Amino acid sequence: MNPEQIHAEVARLLKDILIAEDAPLSAAEREKLIDELHHELFGLGPLETLLADSEISDILVNSPNSIYIERRGKLEKTAVLSKTMNT
């Protein structure tokens, strides 16, 4: 399978799981959850939304709970939290 087919298949499987679990989510919430899971599996997780923002010129990750961005020459602390696994 090529990457596009894999991404489409994973999205389909996630939708099937949400339907089977009868998750009480709106259509928008389902799509957001699928997008977040897609970013976790194939991208950089919560950083993906920052990377997609053309106004952001730099991303500084100091710790999982301390992520700053540079926008128009000014640093801003973000509300983005990196998810870490508890082992």
C-alpha positions in Angstrom: 0.0 0.0 0.0 1.2 3.5 -0.7 1.2 6.1 2.1 -2.1 7.7 0.9 -3.8 4.3 1.0 -2.5 3.6 4.5 -3.7 7.0 5.8 -7.2 6.4 4.2 -7.4 2.9 5.7 -6.4 4.1 9.2 -9.0 6.9 9.0 -11.6 4.4 7.9 -10.7 2.0 10.8 -10.8 4.8 13.3 -14.3 5.9 12.1 -15.5 2.2 12.3 -14.2 2.0 15.9 -16.0 5.2 16.9 -19.2 3.9 15.4 -18.8 0.5 17.0 -18.1 2.1 20.4 -21.1 4.4 19.9 -19.0 7.3 21.1 -21.2 10.3 22.0 -19.4 12.7 19.7 -20.6 15.2 17.2 -19.4 14.9 13.6 -16.9 17.7 14.2 -15.6 16.1 17.4 -15.2 12.8 15.5 -13.2 14.5 12.8 -11.0 16.3 15.3 -10.3 13.1 17.1 -9.4 11.3 13.9 -7.1 14.2 12.9 -5.4 14.1 16.3 -4.9 10.4 16.1 -3.6 10.7 12.6 -1.1 13.3 13.8 0.0 11.0 16.6 0.5 8.0 14.3 2.0 9.7 11.2 3.3 13.1 12.3 4.5 15.0 15.2 1.4 14.8 17.4 0.3 18.2 18.8 3.1 20.0 17.0 1.4 19.4 13.7 -1.1 22.2 14.1 1.7 24.6 14.9 3.7 23.4 11.9 0.7 24.1 9.6 0.4 27.7 10.8 2.2 29.9 8.2 2.5 32.8 10.7 4.7 30.7 13.0 8.4 31.1 12.2 9.9 28.9 15.1 8.8 26.3 17.6 10.7 25.9 20.8 10.0 22.8 22.9 11.5 23.2 26.3 9.6 20.3 27.9 6.4 18.4 27.2 4.5 21.1 29.1 6.5 24.1 27.9 6.1 24.9 24.2 6.7 28.4 22.8 6.3 29.7 19.3 7.7 32.7 17.5 5.1 34.7 15.6 5.9 38.1 14.0 9.2 38.2 16.0 7.6 37.7 19.4 7.7 34.6 21.6 4.4 33.3 22.8 3.8 30.4 25.2 1.3 27.9 23.7 -1.5 25.9 25.3 -0.3 22.9 23.3 0.8 20.1 25.6 2.8 17.2 24.4 1.4 13.9 25.4 3.9 11.6 27.1 3.4 7.9 27.8 3.4 6.7 31.4 5.5 3.6 31.7 
